[in-house]
């Protein structure tokens, strides 16, 4: 995956400027996550319902039990490499 870096500054009122291209691609609403190592800007989806429906189709016929089991296995593997 290739990353592009964008540099921007806050104006005197604390607003960030994002280029027209960025706003056209990601929208005009964002969530700012405060992390210990900095900030992360996440775009609010244009159509959150459609995005959730798409995520649901990716799980196929998985049951809640199977999903919980898979999540537990992944968590354990990340704790005990």
N, C-alpha and C positions, 0 to 999 in steps of 0.2 A: 504494500500500500504506500502510495506516495503522498506526502503531506505538503501543503503550501502554507507559508507563513505570511500573515498580514500584520502590518504594523499600523497602529492607530493611536490617537491621543484623545484625552477628555478635553472638552471645552470648559470654559470657566463655570458652567452650570453642572459639570460632571457627566455630560452626554458623550457617548462614543459615536463616531462617524463610521458607517460601513458603506462600502461602495455600492453603486446601483446593481452591479453584477452579483455581489454577495446577497443583497436583499432579494433580487429576482430568483436566485437559486434556493435560498433558505427561508425566505419570508421576512416579516418585520417584527415578529415577536420571538423573544429569546428568554431562556432561563439562565441565570448566572449561578453556577455552583462554586461555593467557597471550599477549597481543598487546602490541606496543610501546605502543599507546595505551590499554590497559586489559584487562579480562577479558571473556570472552564465555561465556555459559552455554548449552550445547546439550543438549537432551533426548536420552537414549538411546531409540531407537524401541521401542515396545511389542512389535513383531514384526519384527525386522530382516530375516528371510528374506522375508517378504511384501513389505517395502519394496524389497528388491533385485529381486524378481521383477517388481514394478511398474515399476521403473526399466528393466529389461531390455526390457519390452514397448514402452517409449517409443522405443527405437532401431529398432524394426521389423526389416527385413532388412539393416541396415547391417553391413558386414564390418569386421574389425579394421583393414584398410588404409584404408577410407573414414573410419573414426573417427579414426585417426591423422592423416590428411590434414586433416580438419576442425579437429582440435585444433591442428595446426601453423599453419594459416591464421589461426585466432583468435589464437594467441599472437603471430604476426608483426604482425597488425593492431593488437594492443594495444601492441606495442613501437614501431611506426611509425604514429602517428595520421594 
